[in-house]
């Protein structure tokens, strides 16, 4: 399985970024709802949409998908 983002649906709300347990463990800034200061995270909001950075760190837990209000991020 691979993490994918449908940019046409993405609102750039960042819920997936905050919901992701791996993101939170990598960057404490994310847990507080702030943007990550490192690109070591799996994903973050950039220019109003979600951009994948270190998606190889994804544990395929599906938490991001569960919290996305528009089903823009998913495992395929």
C-alpha positions as CSV (number, residue, x, y, z in Angstrom):
1,X,0.0,0.0,0.0
2,X,1.1,3.5,-0.7
3,X,0.0,6.9,0.7
4,X,-1.7,9.1,-1.9
5,X,-3.2,12.6,-1.9
6,X,-6.0,13.7,-4.3
7,X,-5.0,17.4,-4.7
8,X,-8.3,18.2,-6.4
9,X,-10.2,17.3,-3.2
10,X,-7.6,18.6,-0.6
11,X,-8.7,21.6,1.4
12,X,-5.3,22.1,2.9
13,X,-6.9,22.0,6.4
14,X,-4.0,20.0,7.9
15,X,-6.2,17.7,9.9
16,X,-4.2,14.7,8.6
17,X,-0.9,16.3,9.5
18,X,-2.0,16.7,13.2
19,X,-3.8,13.3,13.3
20,X,-0.8,11.4,12.1
21,X,0.9,9.7,15.1
22,X,4.2,9.4,13.2
23,X,4.2,13.2,12.3
24,X,3.5,14.0,16.0
25,X,6.3,11.8,17.2
26,X,8.8,13.4,14.7
27,X,7.8,17.0,15.3
28,X,6.2,18.3,18.6
29,X,5.2,21.5,16.7
30,X,2.7,19.4,14.7
31,X,0.9,18.2,17.9
32,X,0.2,21.9,18.8
33,X,-1.3,22.6,15.4
34,X,1.7,24.5,14.2
35,X,3.6,23.8,11.0
36,X,6.5,21.4,11.2
37,X,10.0,23.0,11.1
38,X,11.4,19.8,9.5
39,X,10.7,18.0,6.3
40,X,11.4,14.7,8.2
41,X,7.6,14.4,8.7
42,X,5.4,12.3,6.4
43,X,3.3,15.2,5.2
44,X,2.6,18.9,5.8
45,X,0.6,21.8,4.4
46,X,2.5,23.7,1.8
47,X,0.9,26.4,-0.4
48,X,-2.5,25.5,0.8
49,X,-2.4,21.7,0.0
50,X,-0.9,18.6,1.6
51,X,2.5,17.7,0.3
52,X,4.1,14.3,1.0
53,X,7.7,14.4,2.2
54,X,8.9,11.3,4.0
55,X,6.1,9.0,3.1
56,X,8.5,6.0,3.4
57,X,8.0,6.6,7.2
58,X,4.3,5.9,6.9
59,X,3.1,2.9,9.1
60,X,-0.1,2.5,7.0
61,X,-2.3,3.0,10.1
62,X,-4.9,4.9,8.1
63,X,-5.4,7.6,10.8
64,X,-5.0,10.4,8.3
65,X,-7.6,8.9,6.1
66,X,-10.1,8.5,9.0
67,X,-9.8,12.2,9.9
68,X,-9.8,13.7,6.4
69,X,-13.1,15.5,5.9
70,X,-13.0,15.2,2.1
71,X,-11.3,11.8,1.6
72,X,-8.3,13.5,-0.1
73,X,-5.6,11.4,1.6
74,X,-5.8,7.6,1.4
75,X,-3.9,4.4,1.2
76,X,-4.0,2.6,-2.1
